[in-house]
Amino acid sequence: MSLIDKKKKVFGKIAAARTLTEGLPKLKLTSSMPSINNRTNSIEFLSDLTKSLVGYEALVSNVVDTITYSMDKIENELKKALKDELKSIVNCGTNPSSPSWLKSNGNGIIIEVRKLDFFEVLKIDPASQAGRLIYTDVTPNYTNSTDFNTFLYGVIQNDGTTYTWQNLYDITFNSLGSGNRPNNALTIKLNQASDNKPITEVNNSFIDSSNIVKGDIVLNQTMDILYGSISSNVSKSIKQLEREEKINSIVDKLINNEYENVISDDYFVFSNDEINQQQSASTNRRKGIRYIQTSNQEQASVSIDALTTFSQEYSGATSTEQRKNAITVNLNRIKFYSVNY
């Protein structure tokens, strides 16, 4: 039995159960359920299962509760996993001193900005409408921000000037290369205050120095992946969007990996169908649209203004319940706009 047939069988059993317990089944097997295919995207399939079992409103409620109440826990778990992984990489879990080349009087790490900024975030001004949706703590001069991305943007605006991040790293941007340093590169060295710290302590301090996930930013990025709300506004190139779609495809494959410890080249090789899907998604994100299949194929969109309204209401909330209400109201507003576009 093919994967698509197995999925249909699951939904068929749900429909049969509803017939027995509620009368006529509410579940319709149509292509509006994106998981009814031969792909192994478990998240997509679980999402459709949730909608079929308890309904769309319950799914939205779960998303709202997750963003409202669970982001701190998710943040802590992510940081713990990063710390553990880095410690296992550095000398098999020991706690060695920082290498001399990384210290304040060494050569440091030299890396081109384009190799660090996969999603071209640092090309977007934090003070712009789009920037306000992807950066946090946007300070007037950027370099005293508690958001590392905002800080890096500020560093890049001041060619040749060294700035210090949280007494951990001294970072300098140089637009012109010299010797082994290429054009448009960052030089990263330990600050003197951290020279004598073990490398694991430095890594842990860096991970703790900034937030990894934030409720409104997560939702804004999700809407951009789905609808291209931000990408279309900043006119990202098709080439860049295709790179992002490839990264999303690799992440999907890793999530759905049945053998967690086995990573092969197959994760980075795409079939013609996958390439076509990536190109189609890139084109639609460039236009700021998404096609939703109901009885007909409908074109949907979420404007950047809608995300701006949400971010302003979320940031202005002074209590957990106010933040929850901001997420609920704006998700429903976005849903209504998408369906009735």
Secondary structure, DSSP 4 states (H G I P E B T S, - for coil): --HHHHHHHHHHHHHHHHHHHHSS------TTSTT-SS---HHHHHHHHHHHHH-HHHHHHHHHHHHHHSHHHHHHHHHHHHHHHHHHHGGGG--PBPPGGGSTTS--EEEEHHHH-TT-GGGS-TTSTTHHHH--S--TTSTT-SSHHHHHHHHHHSTT-EEEETTTEEEEEESS-BTTB-SSEEEEEE-GGGTTSBHHHHHHHHHHTS-S--HHHHHHHHHHHHH-TTTTTTT--HHHHHHHHHHHHHHHHHHT-SSTT---GGGG---HHHHHHHHHHHHHHHHT-EEEESSSEEEE---HHHHHHHHHHHHH--SHHHHHHHHHHHHHHHHHHHHT-
